[in-house]
Amino acid sequence: QVQLVESGGGLVQPGGSLRLSCAVSGNIFGIKTWGWYRQALGKQRELVASITNDGNTNYAGSVKGRFTISRDSAKNTVYLQMNNLRVRATAVYYCNAEGLRLAVRLGYWGQGTQVTVSP
């Protein structure tokens, strides 16, 4: 099992910044990709950014150039730095871990952290 605990959400004005953290614990053997997803009220959950163990990153088009995903393996933490936030970024942000172990697909989610961007 892998446990993911998000923190760092809150209320911020448009144009502001937040850094989300995802504390990782448990058996991460086989986990290949770490990601941040978000789900706005009434909408489907969507990928925001992901990073592989090799450091390859992928971003949703709407956040490219403003958000940065990173991982500190020594601290077992995944980060999402969000700059120049827009009102449409308001959502619950979820940490995700995916991989494969002994041919079994792995997928874990955190409980989410609320980000609200409002004047």
N, C-alpha and C positions, 0 to 999 in steps of 0.2 A: 504494500500500500504506500501511496505517496500523499502527503498532506500539503496543501497549499493555503497560505493565509495572506490575504491582501491587506494592505493598509495604505494610508496616504491620501485617500479621497477627501472631498470637502467641497466647500463653496468658494468659487473664485469668479472674479469679474472677467468679462471678455477681454482678451489680450493677455491675460495672466498665465501663470505657469503652475503646474503641480508635478510632483514626482510620486508615482505609485511604486510600492514595493510588494513583492510576493516572496514570503519566507517559505522555503521548501524543506520538508523533512520526510523521513522514511526511506524506503528502498528505491533509489532512482535508477537502479541498473536497468538498462534497456530504454530509458527515456531519451529520445533523440531531439525533440523539438519542444520549445517553451514559447508560450504565446499569451497575448493579451487580447481579449474579446470584449465587446461591449453590447449592451442591450438597452435601447431606449424604450420608454413606455409605449406599448402598443406595437413595437417593432420586433423583428427577428434579431437574434444574436448575430453579430458580425465580427469578423476578424479585424483587429486593429493593427497588430504587428506580431511577428514571430521571429525567433532566433534559434538556430540549430546549435548543437554542441560544437560544431566547427566554426561557429561565429557568423554563419550566413544569415542575413536578415531579409525580411519581407514586410512591406508596409501596404496598408490600404491607400489607394490613391489620394483620398481626402486628407490624410495626415502626413504624407511624405513631405519632408523638409521641416516639419514642425515637431514631430514626435520621434523619440529615439528609444529603442529597446536595447537593453544590455543585460548581461548576466555575470555575476560574481560567484564563481564556483566555490571559492574559498569560504565565502559567507553564505553559500546556499541561498542566494537571493536573486530574483529577477526584477529588473526595474523597467519602468516606463516613464521617461521624461517627456512631459507634455508642455509645449510652449505655444504662445499665441493661441490660446484656447478660444474656441467659438461657442456660441450658445448651443449649436447643434451637437456639440460633444457631450452634452448632458446625457448621462446614462449610468447604469451600473456596469462597472468594469470587472471582468473576471480573469483570473489567471488560469492558464491551461498547461498541461503537460501531456505529451503524447509519445508513444514509442512502441516497441515490440520486444517481447521477452518470451523465449522458447515458443515462438510462433503464435503467441497470444497477443492480440492488439491491446495496448494500454491507453487509457485516457482518464485524466483526472481534472477536476475543477475545484477552484476555491469557492468561497461563499459570496464573494463579490464585495466591491466597495463603491459607494455612491460618489459620483462626480457631478456637481451642478455648476454650470456656467451661467451666470445671470448678472445683469447690471445692478 
